């Protein structure tokens, strides 16, 4: 190719934008550029801009909560993402009670049983499972990303029984690998205490009769606090089934008030365990 066509090609490429509305600097802005607007009041990293996360960390929010949920078969009225939705309520309460924490995107894919042949929850449609090694590898990469960004403490909590061993193993492995580093990682088993949740519900004067579902009052009301339709409120009211284990879920305001107290109680228990683990005063 002669020199003139080469020059014409170079000129054409120079005039062609990378994509509409972008600039050569778009992918690498100044890390210290000022934030042009006020920050949104949220603790969820995925809802924040990178500038909001940066400034929150500079202001002292250097603890990151990594929570694992799951997608599985539940009671006949509950959305399959039950654990993920409950974590939406509890992690926000934990982060705001701590005052110095942000919440990483909730890990929705966890071990739920063998995939082929299916076992455990995998025997039912809606369930998505991952192997134990996949789950642990994902947590390691998430935690390592947060460490790279400068978070000082990474807190692992899980809302399902099958998640606990993997999270504990990851915390132990990374604690050994990160010995002497600025970042620490901790698994907090106290968060997953559903016998404690059942006892709390009983202390409110609520008596349940087991209906044989993968569901109970504590589970249902925590989901309702996020969105009543996650437990099919409208459809259950129409079918005359707006109750669980013999406990009415109406009136809605009363149920949501109970749910808020339950979530706040779970947050208080978890925060106390976190502070104790980190050697901080309550």
C-alpha positions as CSV (number, residue, x, y, z in Angstrom):
1,X,0.0,0.0,0.0
2,X,1.4,3.4,-0.9
3,X,1.9,6.3,1.5
4,X,-1.2,8.3,0.4
5,X,-3.7,5.5,1.0
6,X,-2.1,4.8,4.4
7,X,-2.4,8.5,5.4
8,X,-6.1,8.5,4.2
9,X,-6.8,5.4,6.3
10,X,-5.2,6.9,9.4
11,X,-7.2,10.1,9.0
12,X,-10.4,8.0,8.6
13,X,-9.7,6.0,11.8
14,X,-8.9,9.2,13.7
15,X,-12.2,10.6,12.8
16,X,-14.2,7.5,13.7
17,X,-15.3,7.5,17.4
18,X,-14.8,4.4,19.5
19,X,-18.6,4.5,20.1
20,X,-21.2,7.2,20.2
21,X,-20.8,9.6,23.1
22,X,-17.4,8.3,24.1
23,X,-14.0,9.8,24.1
24,X,-10.4,8.3,24.2
25,X,-10.3,9.2,27.9
26,X,-13.7,7.6,28.8
27,X,-12.2,4.2,29.8
28,X,-9.5,5.7,32.0
29,X,-10.7,8.8,33.9
30,X,-8.5,10.4,36.6
31,X,-8.9,8.3,39.8
32,X,-9.0,11.5,41.8
33,X,-11.5,13.4,39.6
34,X,-14.1,15.2,41.7
35,X,-17.6,13.7,42.0
36,X,-19.9,16.0,40.0
37,X,-23.1,15.3,41.9
38,X,-24.2,14.4,45.4
39,X,-23.9,10.8,46.4
40,X,-26.9,8.5,46.6
41,X,-27.8,7.2,50.1
42,X,-27.3,3.5,49.6
43,X,-25.0,0.8,51.1
44,X,-25.2,-1.5,48.1
45,X,-22.0,-1.3,45.9
46,X,-23.8,-2.3,42.7
47,X,-26.2,0.7,43.1
48,X,-23.3,3.1,43.6
49,X,-21.1,4.9,41.0
50,X,-17.4,4.2,41.3
51,X,-16.9,7.7,42.6
52,X,-19.5,7.1,45.3
53,X,-17.7,3.9,46.4
54,X,-14.3,5.7,46.4
55,X,-15.6,8.6,48.5
56,X,-17.4,6.3,50.9
57,X,-14.2,4.4,51.5
58,X,-12.3,7.6,52.0
59,X,-14.9,8.6,54.5
60,X,-14.2,5.4,56.5
61,X,-16.5,2.8,55.0
62,X,-13.8,0.2,54.6
63,X,-15.7,-3.0,55.7
64,X,-17.3,-5.0,52.9
65,X,-20.1,-7.5,53.5
66,X,-20.1,-10.5,51.2
67,X,-23.4,-12.4,51.5
68,X,-24.5,-15.6,49.9
69,X,-28.1,-16.6,49.3
70,X,-29.3,-19.1,46.7
71,X,-32.0,-20.0,44.2
72,X,-34.0,-23.1,45.2
73,X,-37.3,-24.8,45.8
74,X,-39.2,-23.2,48.6
75,X,-42.8,-23.2,49.9
76,X,-45.5,-23.1,47.3
77,X,-46.0,-19.3,47.8
78,X,-42.4,-18.1,47.9
79,X,-40.2,-16.8,45.0
80,X,-37.2,-19.1,44.4
81,X,-34.7,-16.4,45.2
82,X,-35.9,-16.4,48.9
83,X,-32.5,-16.2,50.5
84,X,-31.3,-13.4,48.1
85,X,-34.4,-11.3,48.9
86,X,-34.0,-11.8,52.7
87,X,-30.4,-10.7,52.4
88,X,-31.5,-7.6,50.7
89,X,-33.2,-6.6,53.9
90,X,-30.7,-8.0,56.5
91,X,-27.5,-6.8,54.8
92,X,-28.7,-3.2,54.6
93,X,-29.7,-3.3,58.3
94,X,-26.3,-4.8,59.2
95,X,-24.3,-2.3,57.1
96,X,-26.2,0.7,58.5
97,X,-25.9,-0.5,62.1
98,X,-22.2,-1.0,61.7
99,X,-22.0,2.5,60.1
100,X,-18.7,1.8,58.3
101,X,-19.7,-0.9,55.8
102,X,-20.8,-1.4,52.2
103,X,-22.5,-4.5,50.8
104,X,-21.1,-6.4,47.8
105,X,-23.5,-7.8,45.2
106,X,-25.3,-10.8,46.8
107,X,-24.0,-14.1,45.6
108,X,-27.1,-15.8,44.3
109,X,-25.5,-19.1,43.0
110,X,-24.6,-21.6,45.7
111,X,-24.3,-25.3,46.3
112,X,-27.9,-26.7,46.2
113,X,-27.2,-30.4,45.5
114,X,-25.7,-32.6,42.7
115,X,-26.5,-31.4,39.2
116,X,-26.4,-34.8,37.3
117,X,-27.9,-36.9,38.6
118,X,-29.9,-34.3,40.6
119,X,-30.0,-34.5,44.4
120,X,-31.2,-32.3,47.2
121,X,-32.9,-29.1,45.9
122,X,-31.8,-29.9,42.4
123,X,-34.7,-32.4,42.3
124,X,-37.1,-29.5,41.9
125,X,-37.3,-26.9,39.0
126,X,-36.2,-23.3,39.7
127,X,-33.1,-24.5,41.6
128,X,-29.7,-23.5,40.3
129,X,-26.7,-25.2,41.8
130,X,-22.9,-24.8,41.6
131,X,-20.2,-27.2,42.9
132,X,-18.4,-26.6,46.1
133,X,-15.1,-25.8,44.3
134,X,-16.9,-23.3,42.0
135,X,-18.6,-21.6,45.0
136,X,-15.3,-21.3,46.9
137,X,-13.4,-20.0,43.8
138,X,-16.1,-17.4,43.2
139,X,-15.8,-16.2,46.8
140,X,-12.0,-16.1,46.6
141,X,-12.2,-13.9,43.5
142,X,-14.8,-11.6,45.0
143,X,-12.9,-11.2,48.3
144,X,-9.6,-10.6,46.4
145,X,-11.2,-7.9,44.3
146,X,-12.4,-6.1,47.4
147,X,-8.9,-6.5,49.0
148,X,-7.4,-5.0,45.8
149,X,-9.6,-1.9,46.2
150,X,-8.4,-1.4,49.8
151,X,-11.2,-2.7,52.0
152,X,-9.8,-3.4,55.4
153,X,-12.3,-6.0,56.6
154,X,-14.3,-8.5,54.5
155,X,-17.2,-10.1,56.3
156,X,-18.7,-13.4,55.0
157,X,-22.3,-14.3,55.9
158,X,-24.7,-16.9,54.4
159,X,-28.4,-17.2,54.5
160,X,-28.6,-20.9,53.7
161,X,-27.2,-24.0,55.4
162,X,-25.4,-25.3,52.4
163,X,-23.3,-22.2,52.2
164,X,-21.7,-22.2,55.6
165,X,-18.9,-24.8,55.1
166,X,-17.6,-23.2,51.9
167,X,-17.6,-19.7,53.4
168,X,-15.7,-20.9,56.5
169,X,-13.2,-22.7,54.3
170,X,-12.6,-19.6,52.2
171,X,-12.2,-17.3,55.2
172,X,-9.6,-19.7,56.7
173,X,-7.7,-20.1,53.4
174,X,-7.5,-16.4,52.7
175,X,-6.7,-15.5,56.3
176,X,-3.6,-17.7,56.0
177,X,-2.7,-16.3,52.5
178,X,-3.2,-12.7,53.7
179,X,-1.3,-13.0,57.0
180,X,0.3,-9.7,57.7
181,X,-1.7,-7.8,55.0
182,X,-3.8,-4.8,55.6
183,X,-7.0,-6.7,54.8
184,X,-8.6,-9.3,57.0
185,X,-11.5,-11.7,56.2
186,X,-13.9,-13.2,58.6
187,X,-16.8,-15.7,58.4
188,X,-19.6,-14.9,60.8
189,X,-21.7,-18.0,61.5
190,X,-23.9,-16.2,64.0
191,X,-25.9,-14.6,61.2
192,X,-27.4,-18.0,60.1
193,X,-29.4,-18.9,63.2
194,X,-32.9,-19.9,62.1
195,X,-33.6,-21.7,65.4
196,X,-32.9,-18.3,67.0
197,X,-35.3,-16.7,64.5
198,X,-38.0,-19.2,65.4
199,X,-37.4,-18.5,69.1
200,X,-37.7,-14.8,68.5
201,X,-41.0,-15.3,66.6
202,X,-42.3,-17.3,69.6
203,X,-41.3,-14.5,72.0
204,X,-43.6,-12.2,70.0
205,X,-46.6,-14.4,71.1
206,X,-46.8,-16.0,67.6
207,X,-47.6,-19.8,67.7
208,X,-47.1,-21.8,64.5
209,X,-48.4,-25.2,63.5
210,X,-46.1,-26.9,60.9
211,X,-48.0,-27.2,57.6
212,X,-45.1,-29.2,56.0
213,X,-43.9,-26.5,53.7
214,X,-40.3,-25.2,53.1
215,X,-41.6,-22.0,54.7
216,X,-42.5,-20.4,58.0
217,X,-43.6,-17.1,59.5
218,X,-40.1,-15.7,60.0
219,X,-39.1,-16.4,56.4
220,X,-42.3,-15.1,54.9
221,X,-42.4,-11.8,56.7
222,X,-38.7,-11.0,56.0
223,X,-39.5,-11.5,52.3
224,X,-42.6,-9.3,52.6
225,X,-40.5,-6.5,54.0
226,X,-38.7,-6.4,50.6
227,X,-41.9,-6.9,48.5
228,X,-45.2,-8.6,49.6
229,X,-45.6,-9.9,46.1
230,X,-42.5,-12.1,46.6
231,X,-44.8,-14.3,48.7
232,X,-47.7,-14.0,46.3
233,X,-49.8,-11.8,48.6
234,X,-52.5,-10.8,46.0
235,X,-52.9,-14.4,44.8
236,X,-53.1,-15.8,48.3
237,X,-55.7,-13.3,49.4
238,X,-57.8,-14.2,46.4
239,X,-57.5,-17.9,47.2
240,X,-58.1,-17.4,51.0
241,X,-54.6,-18.6,51.8
242,X,-53.0,-15.4,53.2
243,X,-51.5,-17.2,56.2
244,X,-48.5,-19.5,57.0
245,X,-48.4,-22.3,59.6
246,X,-51.8,-21.1,60.9
247,X,-50.6,-17.6,61.4
248,X,-52.6,-14.8,59.5
249,X,-50.4,-12.4,57.5
250,X,-53.0,-9.6,57.6
251,X,-53.2,-6.8,58.4
252,X,-50.2,-5.9,56.2
253,X,-49.0,-3.0,58.4
254,X,-48.8,-5.2,61.5
255,X,-46.9,-7.9,59.7
256,X,-44.4,-5.5,58.2
257,X,-43.8,-3.9,61.6
258,X,-43.0,-7.4,63.0
259,X,-40.7,-8.0,60.0
260,X,-38.8,-4.8,60.6
261,X,-38.2,-5.7,64.3
262,X,-37.1,-9.2,63.2
263,X,-34.6,-7.9,60.7
264,X,-33.3,-5.3,63.2
265,X,-32.8,-8.1,65.7
266,X,-30.9,-10.3,63.2
267,X,-28.7,-7.3,62.4
268,X,-28.0,-6.6,66.0
269,X,-27.0,-10.2,66.6
270,X,-24.7,-10.2,63.6
271,X,-23.1,-6.8,64.3
272,X,-22.3,-7.9,67.9
273,X,-20.6,-11.0,66.4
274,X,-18.7,-8.9,63.9
275,X,-17.5,-6.4,66.6
276,X,-16.5,-9.3,68.8
277,X,-14.6,-10.9,66.0
278,X,-12.8,-7.7,65.2
279,X,-12.0,-7.1,68.8
280,X,-14.1,-3.9,69.0
281,X,-16.3,-2.6,71.8
282,X,-20.0,-3.1,71.2
